[in-house]
Amino acid sequence: MIVFLESSKVILSPISLSLVQEGSYSQWINDQASDLFTQHAILPHTTESLYAYAENKQKERNSIWLGIIYKENNKHVGNIDISDIDWINRVGTYNILIGEKKYHGKGIGYEASHLILNHVFNRLNLNRIQLGVDERNKGAIGLYQKLGFREEGRFENGILASGEYFDIIRMRILQKEYLIDKKHV
């Protein structure tokens, strides 16, 4: 495993093809019961299709896609990425998934997020990171607010789930806002 970024609790590592094959990644992506907000489980995903996805994703030059490894047991518990990086305007889109449910609420997403945000703001000099979140996903919204993301608008009725429409909340954090809080540096 390659250690790309590291904190006391987590390692962020490029998602290798062996990580896709050996881990429980395909179980997270196909778990309809826990996939309330990401809509990954709408279509089935095989290990082979995830392998092909990982292979293509690693070739992209406009994204950073990393596995979140919990250091205590060296387990791949989720993924985090900054995608759709616009190098001219210095903007990227943030995504995170803690696929292993028993690791929710342990601060893993928070630490992983700080690692990647610190990297993109301090090393890559990006200026803006943005995201979209289902209005029902209160846990994610709380995480994003704790990280310093601010709501800047909504896509009304942007998601259809179980016959009902829900808004997508648009949030963003700017480099200067993130760096003002010295605990991030």
N, C-alpha and C positions, 0 to 999 in steps of 0.2 A: 504494500500500500504506500502510495506517495502522500506525504504530509505537505499540503499546500499552505494551510493556515491552521493555527492551533491555539487553544485556550486551555484553561485548567480542566474543563469538562468535555470539550469536543475537539475533534480533528475534522477539518474540511479537506476532502481528498477528491481528485478527479474521479469521476465515476468510470471505473474500468469495466471492461466487458465481463471479467470474472466476478465483479461485484454484482452485476445484473444476474448472472447465472447462479451464483452461490447463495445470494441473499434472498430475502422475502419480498423484494421489490414487486414482483408480479402479483403477490398476494395483496399488497396495499392498493395497487392500481385497479385490481379487479374486485375489491371489497365494496359491494354496493351499500351495505349497511353503514359503513363509516365514511362513504364518499358523498356526504351531503352537500359539500360546497365546491368541490373541484370539478366534478363531472367527468373524471377520468374513466369511471366504470360504466359509462354509457355503452361503450363497445368493448368486447372482450379483448384482452391483450395476452399474447403468448410470450413465453420467454424469448422466442425467436424474434417476435416483432419488437420487443423491448431492446433486444440486442442490436437490431438494425437501427432503432431510434437512437440508442446510446452511441453507436458508431458514427451516425450522421451528426449528432449533437456535438461530439468531441471535435469534429472537423470545422465547425462554425467558428468564425473569427469575430463574431459580434455577440458572443455570449460566454459566460463563465458558469458552468454547470458542475456542481460539487455534491458529493455524498457527505452526509453528516454522520460521523462515527462517534459513538459514545465511548469515551476513553475507559470508563470503568470496566467494560467487558469487551471492548473492541468491536461493537456491533453496529452495523449500518442501520440507522433508525430513521433516516429521512434524507431529503435532498433540498438544496437551496441553489438558486441561480439568479443571476442578473442577465437578462436576455434583451434582444432587440437593441443592443448598444448602438447608439448613433454617435460615432466618434467625433463628428464635426460639431454637433450641438452639445455633446457631453451629457447625454441622457441615456438611462437604462431602465428596464422594467424588472422589478423584484418579485420573486416567487419563492415560497417555502412550503414544504410538506414534511410533517413528522408523521410518517406512515405507521410506525409502531405505536399503537394506542397507549400502551403502558408507560410510554415515555412522555406523554403529554403532561404539562404542568410541572416539569422538573427544571425549567429554565434553559433547556437545550436549544430551543428555537431562538431565545433571546441572545444567548452567547454566540450561536452560529450567525445570527443576523448582525451582531456587532462586528464579528470578524470580517464578514464580507463587505459591510458598509464602510468600515475603516479602510479596507483594501481599495475599494473603488473610489473613495473620496481622497485618500492620502496618496495612494500609489498610482492609480490610473487617472486621477484628477477629473473624475466625472463631476458634474455640477448638480445634476438632478436625478433622483431615483423615484420612480412612480410605481403604483400598483393599482389593481382593481380588486375589490373584495365584496363578496355576497353580504348584503346587509344583515343576514341572519347569523353570520359567523362572528359572534361576539368575542370569542377567545382570540381570534386573529386580529380583530379590530383593536382589542385591548393591547395586544403585543405591539402592533404598529404604532399606536399612540404612545406607548411606553418608550419605544425607540425614537420618537420625535416626529413621526409622520403626521401630517395634517390633512384633514378632509378638504378637498377643493371642488367637489362637485359630485354629481350622481348621473348614472345612466338609468333613467327611470324605466322600470319594467325590462331591465336588461337580461334577466334570467327567468326561464320558465322551469319550474320544478313542481312535480306532483299536481299539475294543473293550475298552479298559481304563479303569478309574476312577482318578482322581487327586484329591488334596485341593486345595481353595482355601485358601490361607493368608490370614488376615485380619491386616492391619497398620494401625497408626495412629501419628500424631504429634500432640502437643498443642502449642498456642501457646507455653506456658511452656517446654517442652523445646526447641523450635526457637529461641526467642529467647535462651536461656541461652548458646548457642554464638555468640559475638560475630561470627564470620565470616559469619553469615547477615544481620546487621543492616546 
